[in-house]
Amino acid sequence: TPYNPVQATDPISKPRQVSQVRPPWTLEEVTTVLTRAVDQDHLDCFLHLMLHTGIRPGEALGLRWEDIDETMGRIHITGTLKAERRIASNEHGVVRLTRNDPKTESSHRYLDFDEGISAALNRQKARQHRWKNDSGQKWDNSGYVITSTVGTPVSSSNLRKRYQRFLDDIGIRYIRLHDLRHTVARVALEIGIPLEHVSQV
C-alpha cells in the first residue's frame, strides 16, 4: 500500500490564545481612581463617564456637548470615535479620527447621569474654557466633550498612555479601558442593583 509520510507527523495545534481580559476593579479601587482622577485634566471626565455609565471607550471619546441634556440629566449616545489608518497621496499611512454610528442599533440610546457626572462635566467645561483662552486662535471648536488642550478630539491610544501612567502613579493595578465596562457591572451588582437593570444599561 502507498505510504503517506504525513501520517507519521503530529497534528499541528494552534497556540492557545491568552485572554487579555483583566479582572474588574473592586468598589474600593473604583473609589480611589475617581477620587484621584479629579486632578487629572485629561482623564477626569473620561473616567467618570466610563465608571458611572459603563459606556464604551469610543462612545465616551465620541461624546459631544450637544449630546448632553443637562436639564433632563441624560446623555444621548449617538456615535463612537475611532482611529482609522488610511494611505495618503504620498503613499504614507495616516491615522485619522472618525466619528461613526454606534456599534449596534441598540447602542443608540439615552443614559441618565448622576451628580458625579454632572460635577465632572462642569469641571471639563471650566478646563476647556481655560484651554481656549490659553490657545487663542489655535483652538479647534470641535464640540467634543473629551478634547486635547487645543480642542481637538482625542484618540484612545493617546489616552491609554496617560491612563497607564496615572494608574502606576496611584498604585492601582492596570485593567484595559474596555474592562472598565465589566467593572461597572460588577460594582453595580455589589451594591445591589438588579441584574436586569445592569444588563439593560
KAWO-V522908 format. One record per residue. N is the residue number from 1. RES is the residue in one letter. SS is DSSP state (@ for helix, = for strand, . for the rest). PHI is phi in radians with two decimals (NA if undefined). Layout:
n->{N,N}
res->{RES,RES}
ss->{SS,SS}
phi->{PHI,PHI}
This chain:
n->{1,2,3,4,5,6,7,8,9,10,11,12,13,14,15,16,17,18,19,20,21,22,23,24,25,26,27,28,29,30,31,32,33,34,35,36,37,38,39,40,41,42,43,44,45,46,47,48,49,50,51,52,53,54,55,56,57,58,59,60,61,62,63,64,65,66,67,68,69,70,71,72,73,74,75,76,77,78,79,80,81,82,83,84,85,86,87,88,89,90,91,92,93,94,95,96,97,98,99,100,101,102,103,104,105,106,107,108,109,110,111,112,113,114,115,116,117,118,119,120,121,122,123,124,125,126,127,128,129,130,131,132,133,134,135,136,137,138,139,140,141,142,143,144,145,146,147,148,149,150,151,152,153,154,155,156,157,158,159,160,161,162,163,164,165,166,167,168,169,170,171,172,173,174,175,176,177,178,179,180,181,182,183,184,185,186,187,188,189,190,191,192,193,194,195,196,197,198,199,200,201}
res->{T,P,Y,N,P,V,Q,A,T,D,P,I,S,K,P,R,Q,V,S,Q,V,R,P,P,W,T,L,E,E,V,T,T,V,L,T,R,A,V,D,Q,D,H,L,D,C,F,L,H,L,M,L,H,T,G,I,R,P,G,E,A,L,G,L,R,W,E,D,I,D,E,T,M,G,R,I,H,I,T,G,T,L,K,A,E,R,R,I,A,S,N,E,H,G,V,V,R,L,T,R,N,D,P,K,T,E,S,S,H,R,Y,L,D,F,D,E,G,I,S,A,A,L,N,R,Q,K,A,R,Q,H,R,W,K,N,D,S,G,Q,K,W,D,N,S,G,Y,V,I,T,S,T,V,G,T,P,V,S,S,S,N,L,R,K,R,Y,Q,R,F,L,D,D,I,G,I,R,Y,I,R,L,H,D,L,R,H,T,V,A,R,V,A,L,E,I,G,I,P,L,E,H,V,S,Q,V}
ss->{.,.,.,.,@,@,@,@,.,.,.,.,.,.,.,.,.,.,.,.,.,.,.,.,.,.,@,@,@,@,@,@,@,@,@,@,@,.,.,.,.,.,.,@,@,@,@,@,@,@,@,@,@,.,.,.,@,@,@,@,@,.,.,=,@,@,@,=,=,.,.,.,.,=,=,=,=,.,.,=,=,=,=,=,=,=,=,.,.,.,.,.,=,=,=,=,=,=,=,=,.,.,.,.,@,@,@,.,=,=,=,=,.,.,@,@,@,@,@,@,@,@,@,@,@,@,@,@,@,@,@,@,@,@,@,@,@,@,.,.,.,.,.,=,.,.,=,.,.,.,.,.,=,.,.,@,@,@,@,@,@,@,@,@,@,@,@,@,@,@,.,.,.,.,.,.,.,.,@,@,@,@,@,@,@,@,@,@,@,@,.,.,.,.,@,@,@,@,@,@,.}
phi->{NA,-1.09,-1.79,-1.83,-1.10,-1.11,-1.13,-1.50,-1.72,-1.36,-1.13,-1.36,-1.91,-1.23,-1.07,-1.20,-1.37,-1.55,-1.14,-1.60,-1.13,-1.80,-1.01,-1.12,-1.22,-1.48,-1.04,-1.12,-1.17,-1.06,-1.05,-1.10,-1.07,-1.19,-1.14,-1.34,-1.26,-0.95,-1.55,-1.75,-0.92,-1.70,-2.20,-0.90,-1.15,-1.03,-1.19,-1.15,-1.08,-1.12,-1.53,-1.72,-2.08,1.35,-1.24,-1.28,-0.94,-1.13,-1.25,-1.15,-1.24,-1.57,-1.25,-1.98,-1.07,-1.22,-1.49,-1.91,-1.85,-1.24,-1.15,-1.45,1.19,-2.56,-1.96,-1.82,-1.43,-2.08,-2.99,-2.40,-1.77,-2.49,-1.54,-2.14,-1.58,-2.24,-1.67,-1.37,-1.09,-1.52,1.23,-1.66,-1.27,-2.23,-1.74,-2.16,-1.50,-2.19,-1.70,-2.01,-1.12,-0.98,-1.00,-2.36,-1.07,-1.25,-1.27,-1.42,-2.61,-1.87,-2.27,-1.28,-2.19,-1.82,-1.12,-1.07,-1.24,-1.00,-1.14,-1.13,-1.14,-1.13,-1.13,-1.18,-1.05,-1.12,-1.09,-1.12,-1.11,-1.16,-1.10,-1.11,-1.14,-1.26,-1.57,1.03,-1.23,-1.32,-1.13,-1.80,-1.40,-1.28,1.53,-1.38,-1.34,-1.67,-2.41,-1.38,-1.27,-2.00,1.55,-1.41,-1.10,-1.99,-1.44,-1.15,-1.18,-1.17,-1.17,-1.08,-1.13,-1.10,-1.08,-1.12,-1.12,-1.07,-1.11,-1.06,-1.13,-1.72,1.27,-1.87,-1.09,-1.32,-2.28,-1.15,-1.02,-1.20,-1.21,-1.11,-1.13,-1.15,-1.09,-1.05,-1.10,-1.12,-1.15,-1.06,-1.19,-1.07,-1.63,1.68,-1.33,-1.00,-0.99,-1.08,-1.20,-1.06,-1.11,-1.13,-1.14}
